[in-house]
Amino acid sequence: MKIINSIEELNTIYGAGLSPASVTKVTKQLTPLYREMIEISLFAALATVGPEGLDCSPRGDLGGVVRVIDDETLHLPDWRGNNRVDSLSNIVRDPRLALMFLIPGSNTTMRINGRGVVSDDEALLSSFEMDGKHPRTVVVISIDEVYFQCARAVMRAELWNEEHFADPAKLPTPGQMLKAATGDFDQETYDREWPGRAAKTMW
């Protein structure tokens, strides 16, 4: 298999196809329209890097996945999860992060590259209160650059076309996957109890 080992080789293949819009769409802070897109997004993938390697974590919230503070700052609450804290562990040692926002029904995604710090400031946590609960920490994100992503990937996948939605009944369950990974595991009990446990620990 032929391997590409240099930027020069990549530029030979891709360089001539770079459109002006691919460069001019990148801004150092939110524009009003970029802000509108990000505020309506309910889901984002958070990418971080640390000494152990890379991490990409799903983040979602019905009220908007992040809170826009100003044109250069976002707040991302860390709601209940599995307590692995992979993303947070990376951020406290290396502040670099990236976010890709999905907007249900839209083929356009938004991307942010920036730096983050993890805060457990009491007033900040309380400002995100939901059903009497609040996140244990909030990631405060400083934006370095923001831009929208070409829609072709979402269009190729027909991501929002219900005809292509997977049938949950034909997919492996979490319990089945845990049993396959660990061997001795009570998958039936886990799958039976998981929906109720998740509903009680959403926030």
Secondary structure by P-SEA (a helix, b strand, c coil): ccccccaaaaaacccccccccccccccccccaaaaaaaaaccbbbbbbbcccbbbbbbbbbcccccccccccbbbbbbccccccaaaaaaaaacccbbbbbbcccccbbbbbbbbbbbbccaaaaaaaccccccccbbbbbbbcccccccaaaaaaaccccccccccccccccaaaaaaaaccccaaaaaaaaaaaaaaaccc
